[in-house]
Amino acid sequence: MFTTLLHTVLNEGINKRLALKILEESRWPQNALELFAVASRLRDENLGKELYFSAGFGGVLPCRIVPRCAYCTYFVAEPFPLPDLLACVRKVEELGIRQMHLSGGSNLEGYDSEILEMVQAIQETSDIQVEVNLGPSLSADTVKALKTMKVVSITSSLETFTPELFNRTKPGDSLEKRKQLLEICEQEGVPIRSMMMIGLGEKYADRIEQLFYLSRFSHLYHLRFSRFYPYPRTALHNQLRCSPWELARTLAVARLIMPRINLGLAAGNEPDDLPLWYAAGGGNQLLGVMVSNRKVENKTNPEDELIIINERCYVYNRMPLMQRYLQEMGASVISKEKIQ
C-alpha cells in the first residue's frame, strides 16, 4: 500500500491528501525507508550530490521582539560590533567558506539602515556571498536595495504556519509581516530562504499546509528545518524535545513536494543529525562554521574547533567532523563553493 502511494506521487504528482497520508504512514520504519530512498533519488536527480559549506553569523543585531518567543535563547542585547564582524568574515574566508548568512534579531519597526550598512561594509572588504535573515525587519525598499547589492537571498522564517500556535509561542512577533516579506521577495525576484520548526506543537496537517504554501513561491531556493529543543530558562523548557525521526520524515515529504529546493537543517540540530538528514533527501548546503559574539559553554561536540578572534567573538568550525560523518556515508564530494 505504501509503495503504491509513492508510485502514485512519482507518476501523477503530489497533493495535500497524498502528502498527509505519506507523512502519517511513514512513522513505521519499513515505510520510512522506502520514502527516504525516493526522496534521496529526487535530491540526486535535481540537485546533484555535491555538498558545500556556508557560515552562519548569529545575533548580529539586538532582538526587539517583546515579549520574547517562548523557545528562543539566541537573542542578543547589543549589535555585533562591525570591526569584529569583519574580522570574523576574514577568518571564515581563510577556512575556505564562500557563503555566509547574517541572522537575528528582529525588529517589527525595521532594521533597514542597519542591515544595509552591514552588508555594504562586508562587500567593501570581501567578495564572500551574503544572505540576510532578520525576520520581518525589512521594508520593500530595503529588499530592493539588497537585490541591487546582489545578496544571495533574504530569509523569512515562518517557523509555524498555524496562527494560534504562532501567537501563543511568538506573541510579540507577526506572522502576517513574515508572510508579507515572502511576497515582497517573490515580487522583486529575490531568492527566498524560509524555515519550519518541527515539534513546536503543530499537527501533521499543519506541516503539510505550510509546505504547500511555501511551494507556491517560485523564488524559494532554500527551506531549513529546525528541531524543537526545550532550552532551559525559556517558557517551553518543559515541552518534549522533537525527535530526529519526526524531522527526517517531514523533510522527506517536503522533497516530494519540492524536488528542486535545497532542504537544510536549522537550529536545534547537531552534526549527529546529518546521516538521517542526508538519507531523507536533504539538500546540498551545510552549516559548517558558526560565528558568535558570545562563547558557548559546554559544547556538545568536542571535535568542534574553537577559534577565538578576540574576547568578544568566536568562530566554531565543524567542517572536519561533518566531512568525516558524510564520508562514512559515501558522500565524499564536498565543496566549499556555492553551487550556482
N, C-alpha and C positions, 0 to 999 in steps of 0.2 A: 504493500500500500504506500509506504513512504517513498520507495523507489519510483512508483508511478507518479507521485506528486512532483518529484524533481524532474522527471521526464516531461511532464506537462509544462512546467515552468520553462524548461530549455526549448521546447518545441513550440509553445504557444504564447509564452510571455507570462509575467507575474502580475497579480493584482493583490489588493489588500487581503482578500479572503484566503488566497493560497499562501501568502506570506505569513499570516497569522497561524494558519494550520501547520505550516512547516516549523515555525518557531515553537509552537506548543509541543509538537510531536518529536522535536529534536532533543528533548530533555533526556531521552534514552540514548545511551552511548552508541548502540548499533546504528541508530538513525543519524545521530550527530556525525559519526564518521563518514557516512555517505554524503551528508551535507557539506562537510569540510572538504571532501575530495572534489565535489563540484565547484565549490567556492574558490578553492586553490587553482583549479584549472582555468576558471574565468579570470582570476587575477593574472595568471601567467600569460594568457592569450591577449589580454587587454593592456596590461601594464608592463609585462615582462618580469624577469626575475631579478633584475639589477636593483640593489638597495643603495640608498645614500643617506648620509647623516646630516642632521641640522643641529642647531644650538638654540636653546631657549633662555631668554633673559627675563627673569621673573621680578615682579614688584618694581617696575620702572617708574611708576607714578603712584601716589597715595590713593587708596580706595576711599571714595566719598559716598559709598552706598551706606545709608543709615535707615533702619538697623542693618547690621551685618547679615550676610547669608548664613543660614543655620548650620552649614557644614564647612565653612571656609576658614583656613588658617594662613592663607597666602598673602593677605593684605599687609601693606607697609604704611607707615605714617609719614615718611619723607620721600621725596623723589630720589631716584638713583642719580648721584652726582655725575654730571656729564663727563668730566675728565676720567672718573673711574670707569664709567661705561665704555668710553673709547679705549681705555687700557685693556678692558676685558675683550673688546672686539679684536684688538690686535692679537691677544693670546689665542682666541678662538681661531683666527686665521692661521696662526702658527701651527695649530693642531690639524690643519687641513680642511676645516669646515668652510663651506662657501655659501651657506644659507642660515639665517637666524630669524627668530621672531621675538618681538618686544611684547611682553604681556603684563597687564594689570598696572594699576587698578582701574576702576570705572568711576565715571562722574556723569550723572544724568544732565548736569549743566554744561558738559562738554570739556574735552581736553584737546581742543583743536590746535591752538598755537603751540602747546607743549609738545605734541607728537610731531608736528611739522618741524619744529626746531631740532628735535632729537634725530629724526630721520635725515635732515639736511646735514647735521654735524657728522653723522656716520658716513654719509655719502661723500663728504668733503675729504675724508681721511681713508676711505676704504671702498673697494668695489664689491664687498660682500652683499648678497641679496637679502633684502629686509622684508619681513612680514610683520603685520601690526595686529595686536589683539588687546583692545581696551574696552571690550563690552560695548554698550550703546553710548559711547562717548564722542562720536564723530558726526559732524554735520555733513550735509550733502556737498557743500563747498570743499570741506576737508577731504572727502572721498575723491573728489575731482582732482584736488591738488596732489594727493598721494598717487593717483593714477599717473599724473604728469611726471611725478618723481620716480615712476616705474617700480613701485613696491610690488613684490611678488603676489601678495594677497592681503585682504582685510578679513579679520575674523569677527563673526557674530555668533557666540556660543549660546544657543537656546537652553542647553542643559536639560531642561524638561519642557515638553510641549503642552502639558496639562495645566491650564490656567490656575485651577485650585491648588495643585501641588506647587506650582511656581510661586504663587502668592504666599503660601504657607512657609516655604523654605527660603524664599528670596523676597521678603516683604518690602525691602527698600528699593528693589530693582524694578524693571519694567520689561515684561515680555513683549509688549507692543513695540517699544523702542528698538528692541533687538530684532524683531521681525522687520521693522521699517529699515534698519540698516542693511539687512539682506536685500530688500527690494531696491534700495539705492544702489548698492553694488551691482546688482543684476542690471539695472537700468544703465549704469555707467560702463558696464563691461569690465568690471574689476573682478579678478579671481577671488572666490569666496572660500574661507575655511569656516567650519562650524564644529560644534561639539555636542555630544549626547552624554548625559550621566546615567549610567545603568545602576539600578538598585536603590534609587532615591525613594521609591515608594510608588512608582508608576506600574500600570498593568501592561501585559503584553500588547494589548490593542493600542495603548498609548504609544508604545515604541514604534509600532507599525505606522501609525498616523504620522509621527514625526519623520520617519524615514521617507514616506511618500511625499510629505510636504517639502522636505529638503530636495528630493529628487527632481522637483519641477524647476529648480534653478539651473539654468544652462551653464552658469559660470561657477557653480560649485566644483571645486577641484580637490578638496581635502575635508574629510569628516573624521573627527577624532572621538574616541570613546573613553570616557572616564569611569572607573570602577569605584563606586561609593566606598569611602573609608570614614569610619566614625572617629575623627580626630578628637583627642582629649580637649577639654575646655571649649567645645562647641555645643550648640544646643542639641545636636543629634548624636552626641557621643555614646548614647545607649542603643542606638539603632544598629541592626546587624550589618556586618560587612558584606558587600556584594561578592559573590563567588566569581572566579575567573571563567567558570563554565557558563554562567549567565551572559557574561560579556561576549565570549567567543561565539556562542550560538547566535546572539543578536547581530554581531559583526558579519557572520557568515550569511545570514538572511539579507543584510544590507548589501553584501556583494552580489546577491541575486538581483536586487533592485537597482543597484548602481555598479554595473560591471566595470566601468571605466574610471571610477572615482578612487582616489587614494584614501584608504581607510586606516587610520593610525590609532595610537594609544595616547591617552592624556593622563592627567593627574589621577593618582590612586593606583596606578600600575607600576610594576617593578620589572627589571630585566628577567626575572623568573617567569613573567607572563609572555615573554617573546615566543617560545615554542608554540604555545596554543594559539596565539595571535597569528603566527605565520601559517600554521596548519589550517586555520579557519578562513584563510583567504585575505589576510591583512594586506596593506599596501606596500609601498616601497620607500617611505620616508621613516627614518628612525631618529628619535631624540637622543643623540649620543653625548651631548655636552649640555650641562645646566650651569647657568650663571646666577649668582645671588648676592645681595648686599647684606646677607646675614649667614653666619656659619651654622650648618646643620649638624646638630649633635646626634650622637648615637646612630651613625649611618647604618642603614640596613645591609648594604653591600660593602664588605671590607675591601673588595677589589676596586672600588671607585678610587680614582686618582684625584686627590685634593690639591689644587693649585691655588696658593694664596697670592692674590695680586697685591693687596695691602690689608690693613686692619679692617677695612670696610667692605671688601668684595672678594668673592671666592668663585673659582671655576671647578666644577666637578666633571671629570672625564670618565664616562662609562664605556667608551668605544672598545677598548680591549676586551672587556668582559662580554659585551654584546656580540662582538665579532666571534668570539670563541663559541658562544651559545649557538649562533646561526651556522657556523661552520660545522658544528656537530650534527646539524640537521641537513647538511648538504647545500646550504645557502651560502656558498663561499665567494660569490662575486659581489663584493661590497665596494661601492664608490663613495667618495666624499663630495662629488659634484652633483648639483641638482640635475635631474633628468628633465630635458626640455620636451 
